[in-house]
Amino acid sequence: MDVLSGKKIVLGVCGSIAAYKASQLARDLTLAGAQVDVVMTEAAGRFVGAATFQALTGRPVLGDLWALPEDGVVGHIALGAKADLVAVAPATANTIARIAAGMSDDLLTTTILATRAPVLLAPAMNPLMYAAPATVANVATLRARGYTVLEPAVGRMAEHVEGRGRLPEPPELEGEIRALLGRAHGPLSGRHVVISAGGTQEPIDPVRYIGNRSSGQMGYAMAARARDLGARVTLVSGPTALAPPAAVATLRVETALQMQAALAEALGDADILIMNAAVADFRPAAAADEKIKKSGDAGLTLSLVPNPDIIAGLAGRREFFKVGFAAETNDLLANAQGKLERKGLDMIVANDAVSSIGQPEIALTLIDRGGVASLPRQPKAAAAAALLDEIVARFARWRA
Ligand code: C5P
């Protein structure tokens, strides 16, 4: 189930040109199942209309502290007291200053003062205002009090200057909200999950490589799910066409040797390793320094050397739970079982390579020392989320 389902989120919107992006965020959160109560500051109404948010969230938009609904459901502190999370996006310098000063001169600041839920602030303002000593001090104060204050993105501002001050895009904001909710309530809160994804590319010369068809989809979807469940996630990814999941530390590598080095670093304090990458078994013995030229009709023989088996090389590391994968074309169970033993894994996830590579759906077979279980054929994003949940259950038993 989506972690946003049924969550009560207060979305504060301040008077910034970036307020239009909040409408997309309100819509996405609502579609994911959250109950979104939008609270606008007075200045926000100069940029966007309450009717927009009302239509997108299906709920009344609140703003005026003196004109709350009379049914008593929304007293001046009720919103904050009931919220699972309060997000302010965009947060202006003025509202950040008012929150830092502990003021409660409108419904948004009153809600924030009264809430004990996690608070996320996404500043958006002119770069000079963001870098002003007063704003810098206010942001530091809020962070010291436990608020999550995002760094604005760098780029072109509405007033045609470049700088740090842009509101991150709505999917980025949604990812940060999911991460924060996960850390507050999720089963992986406090855990570090390391996931490898995609295929490696082994250079032949400066422009060619040996690679495979792995899209990285499953690994990326598992990383997003682990984040939603509260984990700090490190995604070590081979080249893919996918955008890195929001609020996930993503390290991009190309070769198997680079992936091995990046994982060694990331695994220092890991609780779970999910080795989903399709690592090339072989690499060219030496990559040519210059582009290899064709000479007449002569063929070309490449000399390959084996890559290290990354996860098998970690067999002695018992301090984290190790999950491997086996994409097979024949004898699925026997081959996967063999790899579980040979590579010293705690769990292996097997699938039929032919029916899943390049396909939108996948069926999975889960094998550990407790036995065999299966997940039905379903879209890869759903399969990845269900698989992550199964991994979490086995990790909990492994630790016990
Ligand atoms: O032997 P096979 O490649 O099928 O094993 C699959 C599992 O081993 C996957 O979890 C894969 O990420 C991992 N692997 C590895 N290093 C390699 C090859 C595979 O860690 N060189």
Boltz pocket constraint, residues with backbone or C-beta under 6 A from the ligand:
constraints:
  - pocket:
      binder: B
      contacts: [[A, 256], [A, 275], [A, 276], [A, 277], [A, 278], [A, 279], [A, 280], [A, 281], [A, 307], [A, 308], [A, 309], [A, 310], [A, 311], [A, 312], [A, 323], [A, 324], [A, 325], [A, 326], [A, 327], [A, 339]]
      max_distance: 6.0
